[in-house]
Amino acid sequence: MRKLWIVALLLVAASALFAADKPASKTVAADEEDIRDRLGERFTSQGRGISFRPPLGGAQNKRTAIGTEIVRYSASDEKWSLNVSMLTFEKPMRLISVDNPTTPEDESKTKPGILQQIVQQLQQNNQGTEILRQDKVNLGLNDVGMLVARYTQGGQTMLRQQAIIQRNDQLFYLLDFSSPSGHTPADKPDVEDPSERMAADIFAAVLDSVQLLDQKALLVDEEERLYRTRTLLLTLPNRIKSAIAAEQYFRVMQNGKDIGWMYVTEEPGERQGESGFSVASLSEAAPQATLRVQVASEMFCSLNLKKAKEAWVTINTIEKDKIKSHASEFGQSEKKIERVLDERNGDTDNDPKAPKMRSTERYHLQVTQTNKSNATPIHRDLPPFYVPQAISAMLPRLLPLSEAKGYLFLVWVGNERELIKRYLDVEPVRTDTFAGQTFKAIVVKDRIGLEGEPTFHYFTTDGRYLGSYNKSNGVSIVSSTQQTMAQLWPNANFERPRVLDRP
């Protein structure tokens, strides 16, 4: 009876959420208003295409511009959490798989839908999980898979409500709300639990606030950016040759205080018979008294864009509480012409018995990250607007600064272990302040991911690079001179690292 009661309760909440508009009594309207008052300020992610109001009183402790997780809210005093993420699939998926009675197999088990897979995972993780609800409803024009479960964790009974909102057959949003339950095994079946009822009402109100945003304008903007990027790539080799700087010294500052330094060299040269250029950097920072971080990096890139050959190595040394640890990253990419099977449009190379093949260009990236516990290989195929690491390091200095325009590139981001879109915007000339000086500046806004925290790169009106500033962490990278750096850091070893072709 208790199980049926909570199912009925949630169905009532959902029916109020998804049913067509009907005249409501003053009492019902007052109850709905009371529940809406329990929601916080609206969260909107234009880049992810979703907006909603979370429960009131939660702290937003994670918002990512990249990856599958969108945002996370939690309230430590009330012990609830709301996680919102994206589910993306390479092939079309169903919310719920239904058995076809005309076939011998049970497709709901052999080819389970997303909702069924989540149920299986929950029950594998906790065999005592009680499924209270598992069905599909509608949110406007979108299907929603609803799942409600009750389980015990550390002696506390929890109610977990999940809604999987289908945007299309390859993109879904998951809202996952967990809250404490007052339910105990000794409860009488016909006694409702107020905490579960309130949690059901609040989650229904959260779902009622969900809006899936139109992203057509974003797609148009991306197309315009990519058009400018393609034009820029044609002139990139000459821009690189003009921008190369033999030695650069930078102060690393946080909230106005020197915490480290960076030494960068750029030079044309050859590697393994390929003509190109190298970017090498050595940096050291001590953001805390017991923490010191050193990064050595060497990157090579061909100037022949038809081959687009690159290789890089980055070595991180972290010393915390006088204990050192190391992590490295080795990467390379190249364009190659390969023969692939194509029975429709291929040829047989004058051998009628041979399979039909055709030539195609493949642009491929391979990265290996190592630490003391493992080495992880990563492989990705690359689009034309990917830029190698050496070019990425110089990218703000390679843009035309004469006009306010936006560009879009794809770059490898080691911390996220993924290829991510990088948005750069040359902004109009303005009077601004950087490193304690106010002047007429050209500012380039730089974001990893559409909603990533921006880094601002500062240039004089004649194109001289002054450095960058990131407001979210208060870190400035300020161009300096060898003499100043030697005074600030007398024990620093400003020497070009050579780590790319070392054993």
PAZANU-681296 format. One record per residue (C-alpha): residue number from 0; x, y, z. Coordinates in steps of 0.001 Angstrom, whole numbers, plus 500000, padded with zeros to 6 digits. Each point is the difference from the previous one (the first is absolute). Layout:
<site nr="NUM" x="X" y="Y" z="Z"/>
...
END
This chain:
<site nr="0" x="500000" y="500000" z="500000"/>
<site nr="1" x="502761" y="502462" z="500866"/>
<site nr="2" x="501686" y="499376" z="496673"/>
<site nr="3" x="496718" y="500538" z="498157"/>
<site nr="4" x="499402" y="503177" z="502001"/>
<site nr="5" x="503309" y="501616" z="499042"/>
<site nr="6" x="499522" y="498981" z="496357"/>
<site nr="7" x="496538" y="501538" z="500019"/>
<site nr="8" x="501340" y="503115" z="501649"/>
<site nr="9" x="502700" y="500484" z="497359"/>
<site nr="10" x="497550" y="499311" z="497202"/>
<site nr="11" x="497755" y="502720" z="501375"/>
<site nr="12" x="502939" y="502399" z="500123"/>
<site nr="13" x="500999" y="499125" z="496458"/>
<site nr="14" x="496430" y="500254" z="498665"/>
<site nr="15" x="499804" y="503505" z="501417"/>
<site nr="16" x="503269" y="500731" z="498236"/>
<site nr="17" x="499270" y="498614" z="496556"/>
<site nr="18" x="496196" y="500155" z="499586"/>
<site nr="19" x="498243" y="502608" z="497852"/>
<site nr="20" x="499015" y="503239" z="501683"/>
<site nr="21" x="496815" y="499760" z="502073"/>
<site nr="22" x="498279" y="502423" z="502352"/>
<site nr="23" x="501519" y="499606" z="503474"/>
<site nr="24" x="498495" y="500724" z="503367"/>
<site nr="25" x="501451" y="502717" z="502226"/>
<site nr="26" x="501294" y="497329" z="502389"/>
<site nr="27" x="501857" y="498150" z="497212"/>
<site nr="28" x="501429" y="503276" z="498675"/>
<site nr="29" x="501224" y="500923" z="503480"/>
<site nr="30" x="501662" y="496586" z="500408"/>
<site nr="31" x="501742" y="500347" z="496631"/>
<site nr="32" x="501161" y="503501" z="500904"/>
<site nr="33" x="501408" y="498668" z="503289"/>
<site nr="34" x="501982" y="497328" z="498121"/>
<site nr="35" x="501312" y="502565" z="497468"/>
<site nr="36" x="501220" y="502075" z="502925"/>
<site nr="37" x="502245" y="497068" z="500885"/>
<site nr="38" x="501945" y="500400" z="496723"/>
<site nr="39" x="503145" y="502092" z="499604"/>
<site nr="40" x="501247" y="502356" z="497280"/>
<site nr="41" x="499788" y="498718" z="496432"/>
<site nr="42" x="503054" y="498245" z="498576"/>
<site nr="43" x="500564" y="500364" z="496238"/>
<site nr="44" x="502563" y="498366" z="497766"/>
<site nr="45" x="499564" y="501294" z="496472"/>
<site nr="46" x="502833" y="497812" z="498795"/>
<site nr="47" x="498371" y="496839" z="501381"/>
<site nr="48" x="496527" y="501136" z="499003"/>
<site nr="49" x="498247" y="499699" z="503370"/>
<site nr="50" x="498608" y="502300" z="502692"/>
<site nr="51" x="498290" y="499169" z="503313"/>
<site nr="52" x="499498" y="501070" z="503624"/>
<site nr="53" x="501733" y="497853" z="502640"/>
<site nr="54" x="498666" y="499434" z="503523"/>
<site nr="55" x="500463" y="502976" z="502307"/>
<site nr="56" x="502971" y="500055" z="502365"/>
<site nr="57" x="502432" y="497907" z="498002"/>
<site nr="58" x="503567" y="501042" z="499229"/>
<site nr="59" x="501132" y="499779" z="496399"/>
<site nr="60" x="503235" y="498101" z="500520"/>
<site nr="61" x="500749" y="498972" z="496449"/>
<site nr="62" x="499259" y="501584" z="496660"/>
<site nr="63" x="501957" y="498737" z="497036"/>
<site nr="64" x="500166" y="501371" z="496491"/>
<site nr="65" x="501242" y="496714" z="498654"/>
<site nr="66" x="499377" y="496301" z="500507"/>
<site nr="67" x="496697" y="498321" z="500803"/>
<site nr="68" x="499304" y="501563" z="503407"/>
<site nr="69" x="498263" y="503365" z="499792"/>
<site nr="70" x="499490" y="501126" z="503597"/>
<site nr="71" x="499691" y="498640" z="503521"/>
<site nr="72" x="498089" y="501381" z="503000"/>
<site nr="73" x="500070" y="498767" z="503576"/>
<site nr="74" x="498809" y="501042" z="503448"/>
<site nr="75" x="502116" y="498525" z="502789"/>
<site nr="76" x="497546" y="500856" z="502764"/>
<site nr="77" x="497042" y="498386" z="498264"/>
<site nr="78" x="502191" y="497305" z="498400"/>
<site nr="79" x="498488" y="500252" z="496529"/>
<site nr="80" x="501774" y="500244" z="496642"/>
<site nr="81" x="498982" y="500707" z="496418"/>
<site nr="82" x="502306" y="498992" z="497141"/>
<site nr="83" x="499204" y="501035" z="496431"/>
<site nr="84" x="501907" y="498443" z="497129"/>
<site nr="85" x="499809" y="499097" z="496323"/>
<site nr="86" x="499801" y="496514" z="498542"/>
<site nr="87" x="501298" y="499822" z="496426"/>
<site nr="88" x="500093" y="496914" z="497772"/>
<site nr="89" x="501681" y="499218" z="496685"/>
<site nr="90" x="496943" y="498017" z="498891"/>
<site nr="91" x="496273" y="500694" z="500535"/>
<site nr="92" x="498693" y="498841" z="503385"/>
<site nr="93" x="496559" y="499431" z="501539"/>
<site nr="94" x="498852" y="501153" z="503404"/>
<site nr="95" x="498191" y="496698" z="500591"/>
<site nr="96" x="500334" y="496845" z="497958"/>
<site nr="97" x="496759" y="498044" z="499518"/>
<site nr="98" x="499742" y="496276" z="499352"/>
<site nr="99" x="498881" y="499093" z="496491"/>
<site nr="100" x="497493" y="497128" z="500428"/>
<site nr="101" x="500680" y="498718" z="496452"/>
<site nr="102" x="503641" y="499153" z="500753"/>
<site nr="103" x="501333" y="497198" z="502224"/>
<site nr="104" x="502261" y="502304" z="501997"/>
<site nr="105" x="498951" y="502549" z="502633"/>
<site nr="106" x="501413" y="503260" z="498622"/>
<site nr="107" x="499355" y="501797" z="503280"/>
<site nr="108" x="502736" y="497777" z="501476"/>
<site nr="109" x="502305" y="499323" z="497039"/>
<site nr="110" x="499933" y="503623" z="498728"/>
<site nr="111" x="499070" y="502063" z="503066"/>
<site nr="112" x="499221" y="503698" z="499667"/>
<site nr="113" x="501789" y="502726" z="501973"/>
<site nr="114" x="497526" y="499880" z="502891"/>
<site nr="115" x="500294" y="496226" z="500288"/>
<site nr="116" x="503797" y="500167" z="499920"/>
<site nr="117" x="499988" y="502515" z="502863"/>
<site nr="118" x="497719" y="497731" z="502038"/>
<site nr="119" x="502350" y="497059" z="499423"/>
<site nr="120" x="502979" y="502095" z="501117"/>
<site nr="121" x="498217" y="501199" z="503148"/>
<site nr="122" x="499096" y="496472" z="501023"/>
<site nr="123" x="503516" y="498747" z="499295"/>
<site nr="124" x="501478" y="502737" z="502199"/>
<site nr="125" x="497495" y="499379" z="502821"/>
<site nr="126" x="498000" y="496790" z="499962"/>
<site nr="127" x="497597" y="501405" z="502586"/>
<site nr="128" x="498851" y="502782" z="497648"/>
<site nr="129" x="496198" y="500171" z="499740"/>
<site nr="130" x="498668" y="501302" z="496676"/>
<site nr="131" x="496881" y="502096" z="500663"/>
<site nr="132" x="499451" y="501346" z="496526"/>
<site nr="133" x="501258" y="499260" z="496492"/>
<site nr="134" x="498063" y="501436" z="497062"/>
<site nr="135" x="499879" y="502606" z="497223"/>
<site nr="136" x="498068" y="503296" z="499980"/>
<site nr="137" x="500139" y="503190" z="497938"/>
<site nr="138" x="501518" y="503409" z="500658"/>
<site nr="139" x="498413" y="502136" z="497294"/>
<site nr="140" x="501196" y="498467" z="496720"/>
<site nr="141" x="502745" y="497973" z="501683"/>
<site nr="142" x="499831" y="496508" z="501462"/>
<site nr="143" x="501220" y="499572" z="503575"/>
<site nr="144" x="501011" y="496771" z="501698"/>
<site nr="145" x="499072" y="500094" z="503699"/>
<site nr="146" x="501718" y="497870" z="502615"/>
<site nr="147" x="499478" y="500057" z="503772"/>
<site nr="148" x="501934" y="497708" z="502341"/>
<site nr="149" x="500469" y="499585" z="503729"/>
<site nr="150" x="503163" y="498574" z="501545"/>
<site nr="151" x="501991" y="500023" z="503229"/>
<site nr="152" x="503476" y="501491" z="500247"/>
<site nr="153" x="501997" y="500164" z="503230"/>
<site nr="154" x="496892" y="499366" z="502074"/>
<site nr="155" x="498078" y="502824" z="498268"/>
<site nr="156" x="497064" y="499276" z="497696"/>
<site nr="157" x="500210" y="502104" z="496810"/>
<site nr="158" x="497478" y="500834" z="497286"/>
<site nr="159" x="501548" y="500342" z="496532"/>
<site nr="160" x="497999" y="501569" z="497176"/>
<site nr="161" x="501328" y="500079" z="496457"/>
<site nr="162" x="498594" y="501528" z="496835"/>
<site nr="163" x="501515" y="499298" z="496579"/>
<site nr="164" x="498829" y="502684" z="497553"/>
<site nr="165" x="500357" y="499049" z="496332"/>
<site nr="166" x="501092" y="502815" z="497703"/>
<site nr="167" x="500518" y="497650" z="497059"/>
<site nr="168" x="500888" y="496323" z="499601"/>
<site nr="169" x="503691" y="500642" z="500741"/>
<site nr="170" x="499862" y="502792" z="502605"/>
<site nr="171" x="498310" y="499772" z="503407"/>
<site nr="172" x="500115" y="502044" z="503224"/>
<site nr="173" x="500136" y="498247" z="503367"/>
<site nr="174" x="498692" y="501726" z="503146"/>
<site nr="175" x="500944" y="497945" z="503064"/>
<site nr="176" x="498547" y="501098" z="503365"/>
<site nr="177" x="500854" y="498189" z="503255"/>
<site nr="178" x="498516" y="500907" z="503392"/>
<site nr="179" x="499589" y="498440" z="503466"/>
<site nr="180" x="496910" y="497905" z="500661"/>
<site nr="181" x="498237" y="499454" z="503299"/>
<site nr="182" x="498886" y="496549" z="498896"/>
<site nr="183" x="500872" y="497044" z="502266"/>
<site nr="184" x="499202" y="496295" z="499611"/>
<site nr="185" x="497794" y="500236" z="503115"/>
<site nr="186" x="497698" y="502640" z="498464"/>
<site nr="187" x="496374" y="499061" z="499438"/>
<site nr="188" x="499249" y="499619" z="496281"/>
<site nr="189" x="497233" y="502628" z="500006"/>
<site nr="190" x="502062" y="502724" z="501761"/>
<site nr="191" x="501464" y="502526" z="497599"/>
<site nr="192" x="503465" y="501430" z="500509"/>
<site nr="193" x="499941" y="503850" z="499946"/>
<site nr="194" x="503651" y="500280" z="498906"/>
<site nr="195" x="499410" y="497786" z="496941"/>
<site nr="196" x="496863" y="501906" z="499098"/>
<site nr="197" x="501807" y="503337" z="500210"/>
<site nr="198" x="502932" y="498648" z="497948"/>
<site nr="199" x="497593" y="498739" z="497321"/>
<site nr="200" x="498247" y="503381" z="499832"/>
<site nr="201" x="503290" y="501912" z="499789"/>
<site nr="202" x="501411" y="497767" z="497255"/>
<site nr="203" x="496766" y="500348" z="498033"/>
<site nr="204" x="500345" y="503796" z="500299"/>
<site nr="205" x="503626" y="499822" z="498819"/>
<site nr="206" x="498890" y="498019" z="496940"/>
<site nr="207" x="497152" y="502448" z="499428"/>
<site nr="208" x="502606" y="502781" z="499785"/>
<site nr="209" x="502154" y="498217" z="497384"/>
<site nr="210" x="500373" y="501734" z="496649"/>
<site nr="211" x="501875" y="498510" z="497058"/>
<site nr="212" x="501571" y="502946" z="498225"/>
<site nr="213" x="500081" y="500727" z="496295"/>
<site nr="214" x="503627" y="499736" z="498836"/>
<site nr="215" x="499561" y="501123" z="496386"/>
<site nr="216" x="501725" y="503341" z="500664"/>
<site nr="217" x="502972" y="498181" z="501524"/>
<site nr="218" x="500309" y="497789" z="496937"/>
<site nr="219" x="499908" y="503044" z="497714"/>
<site nr="220" x="502672" y="501696" z="502128"/>
<site nr="221" x="502203" y="496886" z="499866"/>
<site nr="222" x="499688" y="499839" z="496215"/>
<site nr="223" x="501062" y="503644" z="499704"/>
<site nr="224" x="502943" y="499402" z="502327"/>
<site nr="225" x="501083" y="496910" z="498077"/>
<site nr="226" x="499866" y="501932" z="496709"/>
<site nr="227" x="502426" y="502579" z="501432"/>
<site nr="228" x="502131" y="497195" z="501446"/>
<site nr="229" x="500299" y="498279" z="496607"/>
<site nr="230" x="501113" y="503294" z="498451"/>
<site nr="231" x="502527" y="500554" z="502796"/>
<site nr="232" x="501471" y="496498" z="499611"/>
<site nr="233" x="501043" y="500832" z="496422"/>
<site nr="234" x="502340" y="502733" z="501247"/>
<site nr="235" x="501053" y="498268" z="503219"/>
<site nr="236" x="503531" y="498865" z="498945"/>
<site nr="237" x="500996" y="503570" z="499155"/>
<site nr="238" x="498420" y="501339" z="503186"/>
<site nr="239" x="501939" y="497467" z="502066"/>
<site nr="240" x="503303" y="500984" z="498378"/>
<site nr="241" x="499305" y="503675" z="500770"/>
<site nr="242" x="498879" y="499358" z="503591"/>
<site nr="243" x="502859" y="497718" z="501127"/>
<site nr="244" x="501865" y="501492" z="502994"/>
<site nr="245" x="503356" y="498511" z="500995"/>
<site nr="246" x="499631" y="500593" z="503754"/>
<site nr="247" x="497117" y="501153" z="502174"/>
<site nr="248" x="499918" y="500511" z="503765"/>
<site nr="249" x="496774" y="500149" z="501997"/>
<site nr="250" x="499114" y="500678" z="503617"/>
<site nr="251" x="497305" y="497723" z="501406"/>
<site nr="252" x="497908" y="502008" z="502435"/>
<site nr="253" x="496916" y="499224" z="502061"/>
<site nr="254" x="497908" y="502847" z="501382"/>
<site nr="255" x="502921" y="502370" z="499423"/>
<site nr="256" x="502626" y="497813" z="501725"/>
<site nr="257" x="502899" y="498270" z="498213"/>
<site nr="258" x="499644" y="496231" z="500399"/>
<site nr="259" x="502195" y="498756" z="497145"/>
<site nr="260" x="501530" y="500472" z="496576"/>
<site nr="261" x="499900" y="498713" z="496422"/>
<site nr="262" x="502727" y="499870" z="497373"/>
<site nr="263" x="499001" y="499389" z="496347"/>
<site nr="264" x="502060" y="499500" z="496842"/>
<site nr="265" x="498747" y="499803" z="496420"/>
<site nr="266" x="502212" y="499111" z="497041"/>
<site nr="267" x="499782" y="498680" z="496438"/>
<site nr="268" x="501677" y="496660" z="499392"/>
<site nr="269" x="499719" y="496407" z="498876"/>
<site nr="270" x="499044" y="496742" z="501654"/>
<site nr="271" x="500310" y="496597" z="498374"/>
<site nr="272" x="500475" y="501637" z="496602"/>
<site nr="273" x="496884" y="502177" z="500332"/>
<site nr="274" x="500311" y="503787" z="499806"/>
<site nr="275" x="498040" y="501907" z="502622"/>
<site nr="276" x="500398" y="501796" z="503304"/>
<site nr="277" x="500284" y="499216" z="503707"/>
<site nr="278" x="498514" y="501565" z="503114"/>
<site nr="279" x="501639" y="499084" z="503306"/>
<site nr="280" x="499063" y="501283" z="503439"/>
<site nr="281" x="501143" y="499559" z="503570"/>
<site nr="282" x="497919" y="501326" z="502872"/>
<site nr="283" x="499945" y="499831" z="503760"/>
<site nr="284" x="497426" y="501204" z="502504"/>
<site nr="285" x="499399" y="499769" z="503731"/>
<site nr="286" x="496322" y="500915" z="500546"/>
<site nr="287" x="500230" y="498718" z="503604"/>
<site nr="288" x="502803" y="499797" z="502533"/>
<site nr="289" x="500053" y="496194" z="499860"/>
<site nr="290" x="499317" y="499630" z="496266"/>
<site nr="291" x="502357" y="500473" z="497057"/>
<site nr="292" x="499175" y="499164" z="496382"/>
<site nr="293" x="502487" y="499806" z="497126"/>
<site nr="294" x="498991" y="499419" z="496374"/>
<site nr="295" x="502431" y="499282" z="497149"/>
<site nr="296" x="498587" y="499833" z="496491"/>
<site nr="297" x="501381" y="499675" z="496478"/>
<site nr="298" x="497786" y="500067" z="496894"/>
<site nr="299" x="500802" y="499633" z="496307"/>
<site nr="300" x="497697" y="500726" z="497078"/>
<site nr="301" x="500499" y="499738" z="496242"/>
<site nr="302" x="499339" y="503111" z="497945"/>
<site nr="303" x="498740" y="497766" z="497195"/>
<site nr="304" x="496251" y="500076" z="500675"/>
<site nr="305" x="499418" y="497111" z="497574"/>
<site nr="306" x="501867" y="497710" z="502403"/>
<site nr="307" x="499185" y="501930" z="503189"/>
<site nr="308" x="502546" y="497892" z="501859"/>
<site nr="309" x="500497" y="500740" z="503688"/>
<site nr="310" x="501491" y="498515" z="503156"/>
<site nr="311" x="500239" y="501207" z="503567"/>
<site nr="312" x="501030" y="498988" z="503497"/>
<site nr="313" x="498933" y="501620" z="503279"/>
<site nr="314" x="501471" y="498977" z="503355"/>
<site nr="315" x="498383" y="501161" z="503244"/>
<site nr="316" x="501838" y="499809" z="503307"/>
<site nr="317" x="497942" y="500697" z="503123"/>
<site nr="318" x="501589" y="500326" z="503415"/>
<site nr="319" x="497493" y="500079" z="502858"/>
<site nr="320" x="501123" y="499822" z="503619"/>
<site nr="321" x="503497" y="499111" z="498701"/>
<site nr="322" x="498688" y="496937" z="498119"/>
<site nr="323" x="500511" y="500029" z="496230"/>
<site nr="324" x="497777" y="498436" z="497354"/>
<site nr="325" x="500266" y="500027" z="496216"/>
<site nr="326" x="497556" y="499846" z="497092"/>
<site nr="327" x="500802" y="500142" z="496298"/>
<site nr="328" x="498144" y="500372" z="496723"/>
<site nr="329" x="501269" y="498864" z="496591"/>
<site nr="330" x="498033" y="500931" z="496902"/>
<site nr="331" x="500230" y="499979" z="496223"/>
<site nr="332" x="497745" y="500559" z="497016"/>
<site nr="333" x="500365" y="499771" z="496234"/>
<site nr="334" x="497994" y="500027" z="496788"/>
<site nr="335" x="500382" y="496847" z="497916"/>
<site nr="336" x="498534" y="498603" z="496809"/>
<site nr="337" x="498580" y="496546" z="500694"/>
<site nr="338" x="498236" y="497349" z="497905"/>
<site nr="339" x="496614" y="498960" z="501404"/>
<site nr="340" x="497399" y="497454" z="498934"/>
<site nr="341" x="497205" y="501498" z="497836"/>
<site nr="342" x="497999" y="497473" z="497967"/>
<site nr="343" x="497832" y="502726" z="498483"/>
<site nr="344" x="502451" y="502702" z="498898"/>
<site nr="345" x="503368" y="498257" z="500277"/>
<site nr="346" x="502224" y="498407" z="497350"/>
<site nr="347" x="501803" y="496655" z="499789"/>
<site nr="348" x="503452" y="501224" z="498933"/>
<site nr="349" x="499695" y="498053" z="496697"/>
<site nr="350" x="499353" y="496759" z="501885"/>
<site nr="351" x="496369" y="498925" z="499502"/>
<site nr="352" x="500256" y="497552" z="502912"/>
<site nr="353" x="501254" y="502596" z="502448"/>
<site nr="354" x="497555" y="501872" z="502329"/>
<site nr="355" x="499058" y="503493" z="498920"/>
<site nr="356" x="502074" y="502653" z="501763"/>
<site nr="357" x="500268" y="503770" z="499898"/>
<site nr="358" x="502523" y="502550" z="501290"/>
<site nr="359" x="499005" y="502298" z="502835"/>
<site nr="360" x="501764" y="502527" z="502204"/>
<site nr="361" x="500122" y="499176" z="503692"/>
<site nr="362" x="500974" y="502565" z="502630"/>
<site nr="363" x="500684" y="498161" z="503237"/>
<site nr="364" x="501126" y="500880" z="503524"/>
<site nr="365" x="501645" y="497679" z="502496"/>
<site nr="366" x="500716" y="501012" z="503604"/>
<site nr="367" x="501445" y="498014" z="502883"/>
<site nr="368" x="499769" y="501303" z="503557"/>
<site nr="369" x="502109" y="498385" z="502683"/>
<site nr="370" x="500237" y="500223" z="503765"/>
<site nr="371" x="501317" y="497687" z="502677"/>
<site nr="372" x="496989" y="497691" z="499737"/>
<site nr="373" x="499333" y="499619" z="496277"/>
<site nr="374" x="500501" y="501102" z="496407"/>
<site nr="375" x="496796" y="500775" z="498103"/>
<site nr="376" x="499945" y="500129" z="496160"/>
<site nr="377" x="497419" y="502234" z="498340"/>
<site nr="378" x="499124" y="500039" z="496282"/>
<site nr="379" x="497903" y="502576" z="498145"/>
<site nr="380" x="499229" y="500797" z="496370"/>
<site nr="381" x="500394" y="503707" z="499275"/>
<site nr="382" x="497977" y="502552" z="498000"/>
<site nr="383" x="501671" y="502662" z="497804"/>
<site nr="384" x="499664" y="502738" z="502639"/>
<site nr="385" x="502135" y="498154" z="502581"/>
<site nr="386" x="503209" y="501908" z="500771"/>
<site nr="387" x="503181" y="498292" z="501255"/>
<site nr="388" x="501292" y="500689" z="503500"/>
<site nr="389" x="502869" y="502233" z="498863"/>
<site nr="390" x="497614" y="502190" z="498013"/>
<site nr="391" x="497485" y="499980" z="502856"/>
<site nr="392" x="502693" y="501410" z="502312"/>
<site nr="393" x="500454" y="502974" z="497650"/>
<site nr="394" x="496388" y="500317" z="498838"/>
<site nr="395" x="498975" y="503389" z="501513"/>
<site nr="396" x="503090" y="501564" z="498400"/>
<site nr="397" x="499136" y="498550" z="496574"/>
<site nr="398" x="496591" y="501640" z="499644"/>
<site nr="399" x="499416" y="503134" z="497904"/>
<site nr="400" x="499525" y="502766" z="502587"/>
<site nr="401" x="498784" y="502705" z="497621"/>
<site nr="402" x="496333" y="498916" z="500119"/>
<site nr="403" x="497692" y="498816" z="502772"/>
<site nr="404" x="499194" y="496437" z="498934"/>
<site nr="405" x="499470" y="496565" z="501502"/>
<site nr="406" x="501723" y="496726" z="499110"/>
<site nr="407" x="499530" y="496344" z="500901"/>
<site nr="408" x="502646" y="497282" z="500256"/>
<site nr="409" x="500218" y="496493" z="501412"/>
<site nr="410" x="502858" y="499354" z="502452"/>
<site nr="411" x="501210" y="497177" z="502206"/>
<site nr="412" x="499535" y="500712" z="503731"/>
<site nr="413" x="502092" y="497601" z="502051"/>
<site nr="414" x="498281" y="500642" z="503329"/>
<site nr="415" x="496667" y="498992" z="498506"/>
<site nr="416" x="501503" y="497226" z="497836"/>
<site nr="417" x="497906" y="501197" z="497082"/>
<site nr="418" x="499797" y="502126" z="496863"/>
<site nr="419" x="498089" y="503179" z="500822"/>
<site nr="420" x="498829" y="502999" z="498018"/>
<site nr="421" x="501999" y="503143" z="500658"/>
<site nr="422" x="498265" y="503335" z="499403"/>
<site nr="423" x="502100" y="503127" z="499416"/>
<site nr="424" x="498532" y="503486" z="499579"/>
<site nr="425" x="501991" y="503042" z="498959"/>
<site nr="426" x="498216" y="502825" z="501802"/>
<site nr="427" x="499860" y="503686" z="498963"/>
<site nr="428" x="502765" y="502334" z="501192"/>
<site nr="429" x="499242" y="501308" z="503476"/>
<site nr="430" x="501636" y="501651" z="502979"/>
<site nr="431" x="500791" y="497256" z="502493"/>
<site nr="432" x="502252" y="499203" z="502952"/>
<site nr="433" x="502464" y="497129" z="500071"/>
<site nr="434" x="502886" y="499329" z="502401"/>
<site nr="435" x="499365" y="503313" z="501741"/>
<site nr="436" x="500114" y="502125" z="496835"/>
<site nr="437" x="497107" y="501673" z="498196"/>
<site nr="438" x="500323" y="500389" z="496220"/>
<site nr="439" x="498230" y="499574" z="496676"/>
<site nr="440" x="499970" y="496257" z="499475"/>
<site nr="441" x="498902" y="497336" z="497563"/>
<site nr="442" x="498597" y="497117" z="502025"/>
<site nr="443" x="499540" y="496436" z="498752"/>
<site nr="444" x="497414" y="498018" z="501954"/>
<site nr="445" x="500976" y="496324" z="500174"/>
<site nr="446" x="497662" y="497192" z="501153"/>
<site nr="447" x="500418" y="496228" z="500154"/>
<site nr="448" x="496415" y="498966" z="499333"/>
<site nr="449" x="497214" y="502464" z="499239"/>
<site nr="450" x="499339" y="500692" z="503683"/>
<site nr="451" x="503533" y="499510" z="501273"/>
<site nr="452" x="501451" y="502604" z="502355"/>
<site nr="453" x="501676" y="502514" z="497666"/>
<site nr="454" x="503659" y="500928" z="499928"/>
<site nr="455" x="500672" y="503500" z="498668"/>
<site nr="456" x="503144" y="500621" z="497935"/>
<site nr="457" x="501242" y="503600" z="499862"/>
<site nr="458" x="501719" y="501684" z="497057"/>
<site nr="459" x="501082" y="503563" z="499343"/>
<site nr="460" x="498407" y="501669" z="496984"/>
<site nr="461" x="503168" y="499283" z="497998"/>
<site nr="462" x="499670" y="496257" z="500728"/>
<site nr="463" x="502527" y="499474" z="502829"/>
<site nr="464" x="498968" y="497167" z="502313"/>
<site nr="465" x="499841" y="500945" z="503699"/>
<site nr="466" x="498587" y="496863" z="501609"/>
<site nr="467" x="496722" y="498552" z="501243"/>
<site nr="468" x="497582" y="500021" z="502935"/>
<site nr="469" x="497460" y="497460" z="501244"/>
<site nr="470" x="497473" y="501434" z="502433"/>
<site nr="471" x="498749" y="496638" z="501311"/>
<site nr="472" x="503354" y="499094" z="501584"/>
<site nr="473" x="501535" y="503473" z="500204"/>
<site nr="474" x="503083" y="498912" z="498026"/>
<site nr="475" x="501849" y="502406" z="497719"/>
<site nr="476" x="502807" y="499084" z="497592"/>
<site nr="477" x="501947" y="503242" z="499529"/>
<site nr="478" x="502677" y="500557" z="497351"/>
<site nr="479" x="503305" y="501014" z="501567"/>
<site nr="480" x="503746" y="500256" z="499328"/>
<site nr="481" x="502919" y="497714" z="500800"/>
<site nr="482" x="501466" y="502613" z="502352"/>
<site nr="483" x="496776" y="500370" z="502008"/>
<site nr="484" x="499518" y="496247" z="500193"/>
<site nr="485" x="503553" y="499462" z="501225"/>
<site nr="486" x="499364" y="502494" z="502791"/>
<site nr="487" x="496672" y="498445" z="500999"/>
<site nr="488" x="501173" y="496394" z="499696"/>
<site nr="489" x="503818" y="499930" z="500425"/>
<site nr="490" x="500081" y="496189" z="500291"/>
<site nr="491" x="497809" y="499301" z="496962"/>
<site nr="492" x="501485" y="497971" z="497150"/>
<site nr="493" x="498821" y="501715" z="496819"/>
<site nr="494" x="501020" y="497252" z="497598"/>
<site nr="495" x="498202" y="498541" z="496989"/>
<site nr="496" x="498652" y="496561" z="500914"/>
<site nr="497" x="500807" y="497161" z="497570"/>
<site nr="498" x="497567" y="497229" z="500843"/>
<site nr="499" x="498457" y="499084" z="496645"/>
<site nr="500" x="502616" y="497594" z="498658"/>
<site nr="501" x="501586" y="498935" z="503251"/>
<site nr="502" x="499592" y="496367" z="501108"/>
END
